[in-house]
Amino acid sequence: MSLWVDKYRPKTLNKLSFHESITKNLGALASTGDFPHLLVYGPSGSGKKTRVYATLHELFGSQVEKLKIDVKTFTTSSNRKLEFNVLSSPYHLEITPSDMGNNDRVVIQDLLKDIASTEQVDFTSQQKGIKHRFKVVIINEADSLTRDAQAALRRTMEKYSSNIRLIMISNTTSNIIPPIKSRTLLVRIPAPSVSEISQILNNVATKENLKFSVNEESEKLKLFEKIAINSSQNLRKALLCFETVSMQNETIQLSTNLIDLDWEIIIKNISRLILTNQSVANLSKIRVIFYELLAHCIPARIILKTLLFDLLESCESNKIEDLVSIGSTFDNRLSLGSKSIFHLEGFAAKAMVALS
């Protein structure tokens, strides 16, 4: 039994229900003989990867859905062996080099070189009759790549552009070096609107035959809009939230309380601690909480961003500029350093100083 996020994920471009202009442009790119490198960026839950896979389906057909996981072994300059998971189909690979930390350059250099140095066999697309001589490599979290990895990626793009096409997926382009941006076509995927998310949730409710306490469509849409706003227009989060509500209630009430994520509640508590008590003892307590969040695989950047926004909502207006400046400084340091706890604690300490 699959989650609704996967069960109702569109697999082709013509089934996508929002951002029609972007969908048409991606379809036009897929139908041309010269498909470019892409940098797809936008907020979480906006449908970046769904659109990428729908574009691959347009390029290569249903074969891209036949996925397997391979474990590749890489050797660093210090003769240390690293294992790395690669999701692949006959025509594409999907990798997340940032999972390797500062060793992401090794993955970029070795894996992409092996793929790119092998010329692909010609095949004819059954739908379009166009010959493709390249393999597509999807790079997740491209904005988390180190500078060395991005430099290696740029060289690979220049040398093997005839054999591979890169599709980089990221939340922002601010951490990506200009030479890579200049060699890719930038495609921004905005977050879906509240009404678009409401319509998608309504379609899912109809397909699942869910029972509501009222039958009026306008009243149901109010609940869907509430879920969309609560999820910050993150479609993935909205679907997961709606599925949770439906599992807990046989008949969905319009007054149903939506569930807040545990880690979000914890970060809100941290912001209260910073706002109410700026002391060394309090900072020590916050450090322990940061360790717990990191141990439960909450990314450091997500912690920093959520904490900053919570502080901005409650602080005085004359402190906003200082907090944003401090947040941007430590966000940059997170991308450069390897010990996230140092930078999170540093942000908390600096925020205390700014607020005191």
WOJO-V854515 format. One record per residue. N is the residue number from 1. PSI is psi in whole degrees, -180 to 180 (NA if undefined). Layout:
N&PSI + N&PSI
//
This chain:
1&119 + 2&156 + 3&155 + 4&-31 + 5&-41 + 6&-36 + 7&-39 + 8&20 + 9&123 + 10&139 + 11&-14 + 12&160 + 13&-37 + 14&-8 + 15&-5 + 16&138 + 17&1 + 18&168 + 19&57 + 20&-35 + 21&-40 + 22&-41 + 23&-43 + 24&-41 + 25&-41 + 26&-38 + 27&-39 + 28&-39 + 29&-42 + 30&-28 + 31&-13 + 32&160 + 33&-19 + 34&88 + 35&128 + 36&170 + 37&142 + 38&145 + 39&103 + 40&121 + 41&158 + 42&173 + 43&161 + 44&141 + 45&16 + 46&-8 + 47&28 + 48&-54 + 49&-35 + 50&-43 + 51&-36 + 52&-47 + 53&-33 + 54&-36 + 55&-41 + 56&-37 + 57&-38 + 58&-36 + 59&-48 + 60&-7 + 61&-167 + 62&-8 + 63&-25 + 64&-12 + 65&-10 + 66&87 + 67&150 + 68&158 + 69&123 + 70&146 + 71&115 + 72&145 + 73&130 + 74&150 + 75&126 + 76&175 + 77&-22 + 78&19 + 79&26 + 80&133 + 81&134 + 82&140 + 83&139 + 84&131 + 85&135 + 86&122 + 87&127 + 88&158 + 89&179 + 90&-20 + 91&-3 + 92&163 + 93&150 + 94&124 + 95&157 + 96&81 + 97&-28 + 98&-16 + 99&-21 + 100&4 + 101&-130 + 102&-6 + 103&12 + 104&-26 + 105&-37 + 106&-42 + 107&-47 + 108&-47 + 109&-50 + 110&-50 + 111&-50 + 112&-34 + 113&-42 + 114&-43 + 115&-46 + 116&-29 + 117&-9 + 118&117 + 119&134 + 120&147 + 121&140 + 122&141 + 123&156 + 124&126 + 125&129 + 126&-29 + 127&-45 + 128&-19 + 129&28 + 130&136 + 131&130 + 132&127 + 133&24 + 134&160 + 135&143 + 136&135 + 137&118 + 138&125 + 139&110 + 140&154 + 141&48 + 142&-29 + 143&-8 + 144&1 + 145&144 + 146&166 + 147&-39 + 148&-42 + 149&-39 + 150&-36 + 151&-42 + 152&-37 + 153&-40 + 154&-43 + 155&-39 + 156&-41 + 157&-38 + 158&-42 + 159&-36 + 160&30 + 161&-21 + 162&-21 + 163&-23 + 164&157 + 165&132 + 166&136 + 167&107 + 168&134 + 169&128 + 170&163 + 171&-26 + 172&161 + 173&1 + 174&-28 + 175&5 + 176&133 + 177&147 + 178&-38 + 179&-33 + 180&-42 + 181&-37 + 182&-18 + 183&3 + 184&159 + 185&119 + 186&128 + 187&112 + 188&128 + 189&103 + 190&162 + 191&143 + 192&151 + 193&166 + 194&-41 + 195&-36 + 196&-42 + 197&-41 + 198&-42 + 199&-40 + 200&-44 + 201&-37 + 202&-41 + 203&-41 + 204&-43 + 205&-39 + 206&-44 + 207&-31 + 208&-2 + 209&46 + 210&148 + 211&134 + 212&157 + 213&-19 + 214&160 + 215&-11 + 216&129 + 217&-38 + 218&-36 + 219&-38 + 220&-42 + 221&-30 + 222&-41 + 223&-44 + 224&-40 + 225&-37 + 226&-43 + 227&-42 + 228&-44 + 229&-41 + 230&-29 + 231&9 + 232&39 + 233&29 + 234&109 + 235&-40 + 236&-48 + 237&-38 + 238&-43 + 239&-42 + 240&-41 + 241&-45 + 242&-40 + 243&-39 + 244&-44 + 245&-43 + 246&-31 + 247&-31 + 248&-14 + 249&120 + 250&-40 + 251&118 + 252&123 + 253&145 + 254&-23 + 255&10 + 256&132 + 257&132 + 258&149 + 259&130 + 260&142 + 261&143 + 262&-44 + 263&-28 + 264&-39 + 265&-41 + 266&-42 + 267&-35 + 268&-38 + 269&-37 + 270&-43 + 271&-37 + 272&-40 + 273&-43 + 274&-39 + 275&-33 + 276&-27 + 277&99 + 278&90 + 279&163 + 280&-39 + 281&-40 + 282&-37 + 283&-36 + 284&-40 + 285&-43 + 286&-37 + 287&-43 + 288&-41 + 289&-40 + 290&-44 + 291&-42 + 292&-44 + 293&-44 + 294&-36 + 295&-26 + 296&22 + 297&28 + 298&120 + 299&142 + 300&-38 + 301&-37 + 302&-41 + 303&-48 + 304&-47 + 305&-47 + 306&-42 + 307&-43 + 308&-47 + 309&-38 + 310&-39 + 311&-40 + 312&-31 + 313&-29 + 314&-11 + 315&169 + 316&152 + 317&-31 + 318&-6 + 319&-9 + 320&-46 + 321&-41 + 322&-44 + 323&-40 + 324&-41 + 325&-44 + 326&-43 + 327&-42 + 328&-36 + 329&-49 + 330&-23 + 331&-40 + 332&-41 + 333&-33 + 334&-37 + 335&-22 + 336&-33 + 337&178 + 338&-15 + 339&96 + 340&-35 + 341&-35 + 342&-44 + 343&-35 + 344&-44 + 345&-37 + 346&-41 + 347&-44 + 348&-42 + 349&-47 + 350&-38 + 351&-38 + 352&-42 + 353&-43 + 354&-34 + 355&-18 + 356&NA
//
